[in-house]
Amino acid sequence: MGKLPKGEITTYTDFGKVQGGMRTSYAYHTGQEAYDLYMGARYLQDMLFYDQGKVDIVFQPEDLRDNNRKYAGLVACKEGVDHLTYYEVGSSAFGVIEALEYLNKEYNLLNIKNINFIGVDNSDWMNYVAVNCHSNYKVEVYEDAKNATHIECDFFFAKGISLMYAYQDEESMCNMLKKSRLAVFDYTFAKGERIVDHVGTGLGVTYLDFNKCNELLNVDGKILINKPYIIKKYNQGMNRVTYDCIYGDKDVVDNYLSELQKTTGESLDNYGDPKFIRQEEFEYY
């Protein structure tokens, strides 16, 4: 395998040309600026693809599956509610709005403009785009999850890496989850005490203690469902484990599972099955 790299991590983008075997760099960026320029372009392109109905070429193979889950979750929460509140940690440019509008053309079960969209992202650029590309929607953004501890929502969604950036202790993350009627997320837990580490972007992450989270989330009327997460690139070793998680009020969780199975065929028996993801770009266990 060769030697593993050591030392500090620098995230970079390098834009240029290759001519006659010679490389010329026109622009070289590092850190947050590199992230914003590269990922920002990706998210904007996906927003365009959803708007145009070209969902087979959005960047992440599992993206449509995740957005189907978001749609089903909001439908599950809407009964008896005048204005739904959707909350996402790692909201980026809030491309979920274009995705929901795309799905609503088929299902027509939601009024997307009547949803309160609240997001957390640590990028000024992403938050600026999220607000200014969606001026016809109700959008509220925060740079730090610590500034959004007052948020109560109907439906919460996150990808695990965003949660590991945002929360460094079990109480903070679990308090947020308990303020959601329904939460759908994946997460890599530590099997023992929390683990502090760094990922490829150079940013610090925390793997929270599964047993402690499980204890904190054990609240009357709420349930937590964990299903193994199957994407191979997620690190699952002796000291950590990755789950697809569903948490919330039992009746809302039941509604969510019913709606998801009705619209996509995904159920607890096949939750996370590769057939719900574009398979050609992924490796599985």
C-alpha positions in Angstrom: 0.0 0.0 0.0 2.9 2.3 0.5 3.5 4.9 3.2 0.5 6.8 4.5 0.9 10.6 4.2 1.5 12.5 7.4 1.5 16.2 8.5 -1.0 19.0 8.0 -3.6 18.8 5.3 -4.1 21.5 2.7 -7.2 21.6 0.6 -6.6 23.1 -2.9 -7.9 23.6 -6.4 -5.6 24.2 -9.4 -7.1 25.6 -12.6 -5.0 25.7 -15.8 -4.1 24.0 -19.1 -1.9 21.2 -20.5 -0.3 21.9 -23.9 2.4 19.9 -25.4 3.0 18.1 -22.2 3.5 21.3 -20.3 1.2 22.4 -17.5 0.2 26.0 -16.9 -1.6 27.1 -13.8 -3.9 30.1 -14.1 -5.3 30.0 -10.6 -4.4 28.1 -7.4 -6.5 28.3 -4.3 -6.4 26.7 -0.9 -8.5 26.3 2.2 -12.1 27.6 2.4 -11.7 29.5 -0.9 -10.8 26.3 -2.7 -13.7 24.6 -1.2 -16.2 27.3 -2.1 -15.0 27.6 -5.7 -15.1 23.9 -6.3 -18.1 22.8 -4.3 -20.0 25.9 -5.0 -19.9 25.2 -8.7 -20.9 21.6 -8.1 -24.0 22.6 -6.0 -25.0 25.3 -8.5 -24.8 22.7 -11.3 -27.0 20.3 -9.4 -29.6 23.0 -8.8 -29.6 23.6 -12.5 -29.9 19.8 -13.3 -32.9 19.4 -10.9 -34.5 22.5 -12.4 -34.1 20.9 -15.9 -35.1 17.4 -14.8 -31.6 16.0 -15.5 -31.5 14.1 -12.3 -29.4 11.2 -13.6 -26.3 13.4 -13.9 -26.4 15.2 -10.5 -23.0 14.7 -8.9 -23.6 12.4 -6.0 -25.2 9.0 -7.0 -27.2 8.8 -3.8 -28.6 12.4 -4.2 -32.0 11.6 -5.6 -32.5 8.8 -3.0 -31.7 11.3 -0.2 -34.1 13.9 -1.7 -36.8 11.3 -2.0 -36.3 10.7 1.8 -36.6 14.5 2.4 -39.8 14.7 0.4 -41.3 11.7 2.2 -40.3 13.1 5.5 -42.0 16.5 4.9 -45.2 14.8 3.7 -45.1 12.6 6.8 -45.0 15.8 9.0 -47.5 18.0 7.2 -50.8 16.7 8.7 -52.2 19.3 11.0 -49.4 21.8 10.4 -49.9 25.1 8.6 -46.2 25.9 7.9 -43.6 23.1 7.8 -40.1 23.8 9.1 -37.3 22.0 7.4 -33.8 22.2 9.1 -30.6 20.9 7.6 -27.1 20.9 9.0 -24.7 21.1 6.0 -27.4 22.9 3.9 -24.8 24.3 1.4 -26.5 26.3 -1.3 -29.9 24.8 -0.3 -30.3 22.8 -3.5 -32.9 20.8 -1.6 -35.4 23.4 -2.8 -34.9 22.6 -6.5 -35.0 18.9 -5.7 -38.2 19.2 -3.8 -39.8 21.2 -6.6 -38.7 18.6 -9.1 -40.3 15.8 -7.0 -43.4 17.8 -6.4 -44.1 17.9 -10.2 -44.6 14.2 -9.9 -46.3 13.8 -6.4 -47.9 17.3 -5.9 -48.2 16.7 -2.1 -46.4 19.8 -0.8 -46.5 23.6 -1.2 -42.7 24.2 -1.3 -43.0 27.9 -1.0 -44.9 27.4 2.3 -42.0 25.6 3.9 -39.6 27.4 6.3 -36.1 26.4 5.3 -33.4 26.7 8.0 -29.9 25.7 7.4 -26.4 25.7 8.9 -23.3 25.9 6.8 -19.8 27.2 7.7 -19.3 28.9 4.4 -20.2 32.5 3.9 -20.4 31.8 0.1 -22.8 28.9 0.4 -25.1 30.9 2.8 -25.1 33.9 0.5 -26.0 31.7 -2.5 -28.7 29.8 -0.5 -30.5 33.0 0.4 -30.0 35.0 -2.9 -30.8 32.1 -5.3 -34.1 31.4 -3.4 -35.6 34.9 -2.8 -39.1 33.5 -3.5 -38.8 31.0 -0.6 -38.5 31.3 3.2 -34.8 30.7 3.9 -32.8 31.4 7.1 -29.2 30.4 7.4 -26.5 30.2 10.2 -22.8 29.7 10.0 -22.6 27.7 13.3 -24.9 25.2 14.8 -24.3 26.9 18.2 -26.3 29.9 16.9 -29.3 27.7 16.0 -29.8 25.8 19.3 -33.3 27.5 19.6 -34.5 25.9 16.4 -37.5 23.5 16.6 -38.5 21.8 13.4 -40.8 19.3 11.8 -38.2 17.6 9.7 -34.4 17.5 10.2 -31.9 16.1 7.6 -28.1 15.8 7.6 -25.3 13.8 6.1 -22.9 12.5 8.7 -19.9 14.5 7.9 -21.8 17.7 8.4 -22.9 16.6 11.9 -19.3 15.6 12.8 -18.2 19.1 11.9 -21.0 20.8 13.7 -21.3 18.9 17.0 -18.4 18.1 19.4 -20.4 16.6 22.2 -23.3 14.2 22.5 -25.6 16.5 24.4 -25.5 19.2 21.7 -26.4 16.9 18.9 -29.0 15.0 20.8 -30.7 18.1 22.1 -31.1 19.2 18.5 -32.5 15.9 17.4 -35.0 15.9 20.2 -36.4 19.2 19.0 -37.3 17.5 15.7 -40.5 15.7 15.1 -38.6 13.6 12.5 -34.9 13.3 11.8 -33.3 11.4 9.0 -29.5 11.3 8.9 -26.5 9.0 8.7 -23.7 9.1 11.2 -20.4 7.4 12.1 -20.4 6.7 15.8 -17.6 5.8 18.1 -18.2 2.5 19.8 -16.7 3.8 23.0 -15.6 7.3 24.1 -15.8 10.0 21.4 -13.0 10.2 18.9 -11.5 13.5 17.7 -9.9 13.3 14.3 -9.4 15.1 10.9 -10.8 14.3 7.5 -9.4 14.9 4.0 -10.5 18.6 4.0 -8.2 19.2 7.0 -11.2 20.2 9.2 -11.6 18.6 12.6 -14.4 16.1 13.2 -15.8 14.3 16.3 -17.2 10.8 16.3 -19.7 10.8 19.2 -20.2 7.9 21.6 -23.1 5.7 20.2 -24.1 4.4 23.6 -24.3 7.9 25.2 -26.3 9.2 22.2 -28.6 6.2 22.4 -29.2 6.9 26.1 -29.8 10.6 25.6 -32.3 10.0 22.7 -34.3 7.5 24.8 -37.3 9.7 25.4 -40.9 8.7 25.9 -42.9 8.8 22.6 -39.8 8.9 20.4 -37.9 6.1 18.7 -34.5 5.6 17.2 -34.0 3.2 14.3 -30.4 2.3 13.1 -29.7 0.6 9.8 -26.1 -0.3 8.7 -24.8 2.2 6.2 -23.5 0.3 3.1 -21.3 2.7 1.2 -17.8 1.3 1.4 -15.9 4.5 1.5 -17.2 5.2 5.0 -14.7 4.1 7.6 -16.1 1.3 9.7 -13.5 -0.3 12.0 -13.3 -1.9 15.4 -13.8 1.4 17.2 -16.5 3.0 15.0 -19.7 2.1 13.2 -21.8 3.9 10.6 -25.6 3.9 10.6 -28.5 5.3 8.6 -30.7 6.7 11.3 -34.4 7.6 11.7 -35.5 9.3 14.9 -38.6 11.1 16.1 -42.1 10.9 17.3 -43.3 7.3 16.8 -46.4 8.3 14.8 -44.4 10.6 12.5 -41.7 7.9 12.0 -44.4 5.4 11.0 -45.9 8.0 8.6 -42.5 8.6 7.1 -41.8 4.9 6.5 -45.3 4.4 5.0 -44.9 7.4 2.7 -41.4 6.3 1.6 -42.4 2.8 0.8 -45.5 4.1 -1.1 -43.5 6.5 -3.3 -40.1 4.8 -3.7 -40.4 1.2 -2.4 -37.8 1.8 0.3 -38.8 0.3 3.6 -37.1 -0.9 6.8 -36.5 -4.3 5.1 -34.4 -2.7 2.3 -33.5 0.7 3.8 -30.3 1.8 2.1 -30.3 -1.0 -0.5 -28.0 -0.2 -3.5 -30.9 -0.5 -5.9 -32.1 2.9 -4.7 -28.8 4.5 -5.7 -27.1 5.0 -9.1 -24.9 1.9 -8.8 -22.3 2.3 -11.5 -20.2 4.8 -9.5 -20.2 3.0 -6.1 -18.6 0.1 -4.3 -20.5 -1.8 -1.7 -19.9 -4.3 1.1 
